[in-house]
Every structure is written in structure tokens, then in C-alpha cells.
Amino acid sequence: MSQATVGKWGDSLAIRVPLDIARASGLSEGERVDIETLDGDILIRRPAARTRGRSEAEAAAAEIIGESKRFSLGAISIRDLIEEGRRG
């Protein structure tokens, strides 16, 4: 766990993000972040990371859907397989 000291920056307070935390999170200079409080804690989120994660998930889903068209289940539907799995 890293620690930081709160300092004054103009009329605001500032926290320097330790380099190991910045590197681990992919945070870069000039990047905008969302800041909110949650049960008395400060939560910092990177909107860019969420956007990138969503686009990667959408690309993976499209690949799965594309690949699934190459394979046939014959007369068995996905619903039949799910029900069979539930029966054990």
C-alpha cells in the first residue's frame, strides 16, 4: 500500500499519486478522472479505462458470436443444453 500527503494547491487541496500507483493503474499526466465520496472515502475513477474495457468486451463478444456461426449444435438448442445441465 502506498501513502500520499495532502497539500495545498491554490484554493484546493491536492494529492500526488505515487508513481507505482500511477503505473499500475495506467494513469498518465493530463488524464481527467472522476472523483466522488463513498462512505467517507475518496474514490477516483478513470472514465477512459472504463470506455476501453467496454470496447474490449464488445469486441470479444462480437468475436464469440462470429465464431459460433461456424459450429452447429444440430437439432439441439442452447435452451435444451441448459436444461440438460440443470438436470445433471
N, CA, C and O of each residue as an XYZ file, in Angstrom:
352
protein
N       0.851     -1.171      0.000
C       0.000      0.000      0.000
C       0.895      1.231      0.000
O       1.861      1.306      0.760
N       0.573      2.187     -0.849
C       1.299      3.451     -0.897
C       0.560      4.502     -0.093
O      -0.643      4.392      0.142
N       1.287      5.512      0.321
C       0.674      6.625      1.025
C       1.042      7.917      0.327
O       2.063      7.997     -0.357
N       0.196      8.941      0.503
C       0.442     10.259     -0.064
C       0.061     11.295      0.976
O      -0.726     11.016      1.881
N       0.617     12.488      0.847
C       0.317     13.576      1.761
C      -0.536     14.607      1.043
O      -0.261     14.960     -0.104
N      -1.560     15.085      1.710
C      -2.425     16.108      1.151
C      -1.729     17.453      1.294
O      -1.244     17.790      2.375
N      -1.676     18.221      0.216
C      -1.066     19.544      0.225
C      -2.028     20.579     -0.325
O      -3.130     20.244     -0.761
N      -1.622     21.804     -0.305
C      -2.452     22.901     -0.799
C      -2.009     23.245     -2.216
O      -0.812     23.290     -2.503
N      -2.969     23.485     -3.095
C      -2.697     23.886     -4.471
C      -3.693     24.976     -4.815
O      -4.823     24.671     -5.197
N      -3.317     26.215     -4.695
C      -4.231     27.337     -4.871
C      -5.282     27.306     -3.780
O      -4.952     27.241     -2.596
N      -6.559     27.352     -4.177
C      -7.658     27.276     -3.219
C      -8.121     25.843     -2.968
O      -9.083     25.618     -2.234
N      -7.439     24.880     -3.573
C      -7.842     23.476     -3.466
C      -6.808     22.674     -2.682
O      -5.716     23.158     -2.385
N      -7.171     21.459     -2.360
C      -6.222     20.505     -1.790
C      -5.770     19.576     -2.908
O      -6.511     19.339     -3.862
N      -4.572     19.059     -2.791
C      -4.022     18.203     -3.841
C      -3.359     16.981     -3.223
O      -2.850     17.028     -2.103
N      -3.376     15.896     -3.969
C      -2.685     14.667     -3.583
C      -1.841     14.241     -4.776
O      -2.342     14.149     -5.897
N      -0.577     13.986     -4.539
C       0.284     13.448     -5.598
C       0.101     11.941     -5.618
O       0.135     11.281     -4.580
N      -0.088     11.420     -6.790
C      -0.265      9.974     -6.936
C       1.130      9.350     -7.056
O       1.886      9.701     -7.962
N       1.472      8.434     -6.156
C       2.790      7.778     -6.237
C       2.968      7.072     -7.582
O       2.012      6.542     -8.148
N       4.197      7.074     -8.081
C       4.486      6.527     -9.400
C       4.059      5.069     -9.538
O       3.551      4.678    -10.589
N       4.255      4.252     -8.493
C       3.870      2.838     -8.597
C       2.359      2.693     -8.775
O       1.906      1.805     -9.497
N       1.582      3.550     -8.127
C       0.123      3.512     -8.281
C      -0.271      3.987     -9.678
O      -1.126      3.386    -10.327
N       0.359      5.070    -10.136
C       0.066      5.592    -11.470
C       0.372      4.549    -12.544
O      -0.418      4.348    -13.467
N       1.512      3.895    -12.416
C       1.880      2.871    -13.408
C       0.930      1.685    -13.361
O       0.497      1.195    -14.404
N       0.604      1.221    -12.164
C      -0.277      0.056    -12.021
C      -1.674      0.328    -12.577
O      -2.326     -0.578    -13.098
N      -2.130      1.568    -12.466
C      -3.476      1.901    -12.941
C      -3.483      2.379    -14.380
O      -4.545      2.481    -14.995
N      -2.302      2.677    -14.929
C      -2.230      3.207    -16.291
C      -2.525      4.695    -16.355
O      -2.745      5.229    -17.442
N      -2.533      5.369    -15.227
C      -2.818      6.798    -15.165
C      -1.678      7.586    -15.803
O      -0.505      7.280    -15.588
N      -2.031      8.602    -16.588
C      -0.994      9.407    -17.217
C      -1.247     10.887    -16.967
O      -2.369     11.300    -16.673
N      -0.199     11.668    -17.085
C      -0.287     13.107    -16.847
C      -1.296     13.749    -17.801
O      -1.301     13.473    -19.000
N      -2.139     14.599    -17.249
C      -3.140     15.294    -18.045
C      -4.444     14.535    -18.211
O      -5.423     15.098    -18.703
N      -4.480     13.278    -17.816
C      -5.704     12.478    -17.934
C      -6.749     12.989    -16.943
O      -6.423     13.300    -15.798
N      -7.983     13.074    -17.377
C      -9.068     13.509    -16.498
C      -9.625     12.299    -15.760
O      -9.732     11.211    -16.324
N      -9.978     12.499    -14.490
C     -10.537     11.437    -13.667
C     -11.822     11.932    -13.011
O     -12.033     13.136    -12.867
N     -12.670     10.999    -12.619
C     -13.873     11.306    -11.849
C     -13.542     11.095    -10.378
O     -12.901     10.108    -10.018
N     -13.979     12.022     -9.527
C     -13.737     11.923     -8.088
C     -15.069     12.014     -7.369
O     -15.879     12.893     -7.666
N     -15.303     11.103     -6.417
C     -16.522     11.142     -5.614
C     -16.212     10.608     -4.221
O     -15.153     10.029     -3.975
N     -17.152     10.818     -3.329
C     -17.005     10.252     -1.989
C     -17.942      9.066     -1.854
O     -19.029      9.044     -2.431
N     -17.505      8.083     -1.087
C     -18.291      6.888     -0.847
C     -18.059      6.474      0.599
O     -16.978      6.000      0.949
N     -19.064      6.650      1.429
C     -18.973      6.309      2.856
C     -17.764      6.960      3.531
O     -17.088      6.328      4.343
N     -17.495      8.222      3.195
C     -16.399      8.950      3.809
C     -15.046      8.731      3.151
O     -14.075      9.389      3.524
N     -14.955      7.827      2.183
C     -13.708      7.599      1.450
C     -13.738      8.390      0.148
O     -14.805      8.786     -0.321
N     -12.582      8.614     -0.423
C     -12.468      9.286     -1.714
C     -12.244      8.220     -2.773
O     -11.352      7.383     -2.640
N     -13.048      8.252     -3.817
C     -12.963      7.269     -4.888
C     -12.590      7.998     -6.177
O     -13.269      8.942     -6.580
N     -11.514      7.558     -6.820
C     -11.052      8.150     -8.076
C     -11.217      7.102     -9.161
O     -10.725      5.980     -9.040
N     -11.919      7.483    -10.228
C     -12.140      6.548    -11.341
C     -11.620      7.142    -12.631
O     -11.645      8.356    -12.831
N     -11.150      6.272    -13.498
C     -10.672      6.685    -14.809
C     -11.716      6.355    -15.857
O     -11.835      5.192    -16.243
N     -12.487      7.343    -16.339
C     -13.502      7.061    -17.365
C     -12.899      6.431    -18.615
O     -13.533      5.588    -19.249
N     -11.681      6.831    -18.976
C     -11.038      6.269    -20.170
C     -10.837      4.766    -20.029
O     -10.981      4.027    -21.002
N     -10.507      4.311    -18.826
C     -10.294      2.874    -18.603
C     -11.592      2.109    -18.758
O     -11.603      1.014    -19.320
N     -12.705      2.681    -18.259
C     -13.999      2.009    -18.400
C     -14.416      1.937    -19.860
O     -14.941      0.918    -20.310
N     -14.184      3.014    -20.600
C     -14.534      3.036    -22.022
C     -13.733      1.989    -22.779
O     -14.274      1.271    -23.619
N     -12.436      1.904    -22.478
C     -11.579      0.925    -23.141
C     -12.018     -0.491    -22.782
O     -12.067     -1.361    -23.652
N     -12.336     -0.732    -21.511
C     -12.787     -2.051    -21.080
C     -14.069     -2.467    -21.768
O     -14.229     -3.621    -22.167
N     -14.988     -1.511    -21.905
C     -16.258     -1.815    -22.580
C     -16.021     -2.152    -24.049
O     -16.600     -3.111    -24.562
N     -15.181     -1.381    -24.730
C     -14.944     -1.658    -26.149
C     -14.237     -3.001    -26.330
O     -14.499     -3.708    -27.303
N     -13.339     -3.364    -25.400
C     -12.683     -4.669    -25.480
C     -13.694     -5.796    -25.264
O     -13.624     -6.830    -25.928
N     -14.637     -5.595    -24.333
C     -15.671     -6.604    -24.084
C     -16.591     -6.751    -25.294
O     -16.974     -7.864    -25.654
N     -16.945     -5.626    -25.922
C     -17.801     -5.678    -27.112
C     -17.095     -6.396    -28.262
O     -17.716     -7.164    -28.996
N     -15.790     -6.141    -28.415
C     -15.028     -6.814    -29.467
C     -14.954     -8.317    -29.212
O     -15.068     -9.114    -30.143
N     -14.763     -8.703    -27.948
C     -14.716    -10.126    -27.605
C     -16.063    -10.791    -27.863
O     -16.116    -11.910    -28.373
N     -17.149    -10.109    -27.515
C     -18.491    -10.657    -27.751
C     -18.737    -10.840    -29.246
O     -19.281    -11.860    -29.671
N     -18.337     -9.853    -30.039
C     -18.518     -9.961    -31.494
C     -17.718    -11.140    -32.053
O     -18.192    -11.845    -32.944
N     -16.517    -11.352    -31.537
C     -15.700    -12.480    -31.980
C     -16.354    -13.811    -31.614
O     -16.374    -14.739    -32.422
N     -16.886    -13.902    -30.404
C     -17.560    -15.129    -29.964
C     -18.771    -15.406    -30.838
O     -18.981    -16.539    -31.271
N     -19.563    -14.385    -31.098
C     -20.754    -14.553    -31.935
C     -20.353    -14.977    -33.343
O     -20.974    -15.867    -33.924
N     -19.320    -14.346    -33.891
C     -18.846    -14.704    -35.229
C     -18.363    -16.138    -35.300
O     -18.684    -16.855    -36.248
N     -17.595    -16.565    -34.310
C     -17.076    -17.935    -34.278
C     -18.196    -18.952    -34.074
O     -18.129    -20.061    -34.605
N     -19.219    -18.585    -33.313
C     -20.292    -19.544    -33.030
C     -21.056    -19.931    -34.285
O     -21.651    -21.007    -34.340
N     -21.047    -19.081    -35.279
C     -21.764    -19.382    -36.522
C     -21.064    -20.465    -37.325
O     -21.670    -21.046    -38.225
N     -19.810    -20.749    -37.025
C     -19.069    -21.804    -37.733
C     -19.408    -23.190    -37.217
O     -19.083    -24.190    -37.858
N     -20.060    -23.259    -36.062
C     -20.336    -24.550    -35.436
C     -21.835    -24.784    -35.349
O     -22.616    -23.846    -35.191
N     -22.226    -26.051    -35.455
C     -23.637    -26.404    -35.400
C     -23.902    -27.305    -34.197
O     -23.096    -28.169    -33.852
N     -25.030    -27.081    -33.584
C     -25.465    -27.951    -32.493
C     -26.437    -29.012    -33.000
O     -26.991    -29.780    -32.212
N     -26.642    -29.054    -34.307
C     -27.606    -29.995    -34.870
C     -29.005    -29.596    -34.454
O     -29.383    -28.430    -34.564
N     -29.779    -30.563    -33.974
C     -31.161    -30.299    -33.584
C     -31.272    -29.819    -32.138
O     -32.372    -29.513    -31.679
N     -30.159    -29.747    -31.416
C     -30.188    -29.355    -30.004
C     -30.086    -27.830    -29.902
O     -29.234    -27.212    -30.540
N     -30.952    -27.245    -29.104
C     -30.891    -25.799    -28.895
C     -30.068    -25.491    -27.644
O     -29.824    -26.363    -26.810
N     -29.656    -24.260    -27.537
C     -28.935    -23.820    -26.335
C     -29.816    -24.038    -25.109
O     -29.321    -24.461    -24.065
N     -31.101    -23.757    -25.219
C     -32.030    -23.937    -24.099
C     -32.066    -25.399    -23.657
O     -32.099    -25.685    -22.460
N     -32.059    -26.336    -24.631
C     -32.031    -27.768    -24.290
C     -30.759    -28.121    -23.513
O     -30.810    -28.869    -22.537
N     -29.634    -27.586    -23.947
C     -28.374    -27.856    -23.261
C     -28.389    -27.302    -21.841
O     -27.898    -27.945    -20.914
N     -28.946    -26.122    -21.676
C     -29.039    -25.521    -20.340
C     -29.911    -26.384    -19.435
O     -29.544    -26.659    -18.293
N     -31.041    -26.801    -19.933
C     -31.951    -27.652    -19.141
C     -31.294    -28.985    -18.808
O     -31.430    -29.485    -17.692
N     -30.588    -29.556    -19.766
C     -29.888    -30.820    -19.514
C     -28.824    -30.635    -18.422
O     -28.654    -31.500    -17.563
N     -28.115    -29.509    -18.462
C     -27.115    -29.223    -17.439
C     -27.735    -29.075    -16.063
O     -27.130    -29.482    -15.071
N     -28.923    -28.501    -15.979
C     -29.615    -28.322    -14.702
C     -30.031    -29.676    -14.115
O     -30.025    -29.865    -12.899
N     -30.389    -30.609    -14.998
C     -30.807    -31.927    -14.529
C     -29.623    -32.732    -14.042
O     -29.779    -33.689    -13.284
N     -28.421    -32.337    -14.486
C     -27.198    -33.008    -14.020
C     -26.931    -34.236    -14.749
O     -25.941    -34.913    -14.475
